[in-house]
Every structure is written in C-alpha cells, then in structure tokens.
Amino acid sequence: MNFHAFVICAYGDSPYLESCVRSLLGQTMESDIICATSTPSAYIDGIMGKYGIPVAVRDGKSDIQDDWNFALSQADAAFVTIAHQDDMYMRHYVEELWNAYEKWPDMTLFMTGAVTVRHAGSPAASLGKTGEAGPAVPGRPAGTAEAAREAAVTPSEPRTPGRLVHFTGKNLVKTILRLPLRLHALADREWVKMAALRLGNPVMCPSCAYRKNYLPDPVFHSEYRFALDWDCLVDLARWPGRFICVEKPLLMYRVHDGAETKACIENHLRETEERQMFKRFWPEKVAEVLMHFYKKAYGEYGKEQS
C-alpha cells in the first residue's frame, strides 16, 4: 500500500480539469493519481490518457456521496485526497501531509487552508491558454506517467486564469473556526474536534486527506446533499484519531458560475441543510442567529468575479 493517492472526481467536461491534473503531477512528493467518474466521456478519457492516468467508471446515476465513496474505494493508499476537478493543489501539499503524519502518526484526517480563484462569465470563456497542457518531454513518449510528471512540474506554484484572492471574509471566518484543530497536541480529543464544527463547517473539503483504513466504510453516509461533508466530519470527530490542520494555503479553490455550491445556494438546499445542522448543536433560537450570520458567506458567489 502506498502512502497517498489523489482521486480526481470528474463530472461532465470541466474546462478546469487539466489544470487540476497538472497541479497533482507537479507535487514535490509523488502520489498515485486516479480519475473516478460517473459521467464517462471522450473528453475525460482524452485528458487522462494524455497524462497516463487510469479512469475508473462508476455505473449508476451521478450522486455526490456515491461518487465520493466510489473514489475512495479506488485508491490503494493509506491517505486519500478526493481532488475536485475545478481546484488546484500547491506543489507542497503531499509533502506537508507526510510531515504531519511523521509527527502525528495517529492522524486520521489532514486539512489545509486555501486561496480563492474567482472567474467572470462562463468557465469556458475564462479559461484561456493557461489551462492547456505543456508540451511532451523530449525523448519520452507522450502519455507515459514519467513524461507527464516532468512536463507538469514547474519551479513555481501552478498558474491559473481568473483573479486570485488570497484572503476573503469567508476564508477569515473559516480560519478562525479552525483554530481548535491547530492545537495539534489536543486534536485527538473529541471535544476539540467538535469545537471546530459547532459554529459551522470551516473545513475546505477538497483539502482533506482521509486515512482510509482507520475510518468507517463508507466514509460518507449522510442524508444531505450539500452539507454531507459537514455531517461526515461530525461523525469522524467521534472516531479515534487526530484531526491535523496545517494552516497554509495549499489549495486553490475555484469560484465560478458552474460550481455545484452556487447551484445549491440558488435552490436553497444549502440553507435548509445547514439550518438543520446548526439545530443539532444549538437551541432553535441560537441556531437561527448563527444561520443569519452564516448566510452572509453565500455572498461569496454573488460578487462580481471579474
């Protein structure tokens, strides 16, 4: 069993998929990389074939929870990161995961901070040439994993179109809520893990690496569609093991009109599910007050993204 694997959850034909792949190949420490999808297409096969990445196809209707559990099942590694196709990872992500594990070998969940990338207009219109793959490596056939890694590695962090926002109000709130999980020596206590989750979900889900064989199977088993990661984290907090938060922006989180989060806001699913989550921890009146302020974060998707 290898130490770590990225499993890319590919859905539809995202114009950002190749940028995600290149950021995974450009890590300072090598990991397995797999693609999992419930919407197979020539587009997905083309990108993955270009970089020598295997594609696993899940039969059945697309569903976030089922897709994530399927993704985890495809990896033969101690830690697994479900890479969201629209996002990118800074090149030291796996290295920081390894450093955390060496210091805290009972770690069951690893997470990081993030920076936001905003886009204006449609994803396809805003992509530009920076999302395209680099040339094949001279002397090595295109499509091999070795050639792909060499083509992807750059001396700097991955470049992306759009406007990079290093810190937003939403990011600040999440950073504050994650403070208990930065007390690494205490982060194996249930009350410490829960303290970070009672006032909202501060965890950037795509930044998480799950210690697969130390957690329930399936990891995701929620009745929710949007708040399923928050619901899952509450469950995992009750399991033995340490949550480690490395408060470095190792994830580039993309905000655009095609994001699933935006769709959930517009149909009020997010508001409904998050209100239910708050009521699990607080009396109804307190939950409504918290929800009032928490909803302000929804404006992140309503701002002009140019």
Sequence and secondary structure as in RCSB ss.txt:
>XXXX:A:sequence
MNFHAFVICAYGDSPYLESCVRSLLGQTMESDIICATSTPSAYIDGIMGKYGIPVAVRDGKSDIQDDWNFALSQA
DAAFVTIAHQDDMYMRHYVEELWNAYEKWPDMTLFMTGAVTVRHAGSPAASLGKTGEAGPAVPGRPAGTAEAARE
AAVTPSEPRTPGRLVHFTGKNLVKTILRLPLRLHALADREWVKMAALRLGNPVMCPSCAYRKNYLPDPVFHSEYR
FALDWDCLVDLARWPGRFICVEKPLLMYRVHDGAETKACIENHLRETEERQMFKRFWPEKVAEVLMHFYKKAYGE
YGKEQS
>XXXX:A:secstr
 EEEEEEEEE S  TTHHHHHHHHHT SS  EEEEEESS  HHHHHHHHHTT  EEE  SS  HHHHHHHHHHT 
 EEEEEEEETT EE TTHHHHHHHHHHH TTEEEEEEEEEEEE  S HHHHH GGGS     TTS TT HHHHHH
HH  SS    SSEEES  HHHHHHHHHTGGGG GGGTTSHHHHHHTTTT     GGG EEEGGGS SSS   S S
STHHHHHHHHHHTSSSEEEEEEEEEEEEEE TT HHHHHHHTTHHHHHHHHHHHHHS HHHHHHHHHHHGGGGGG
GTS   
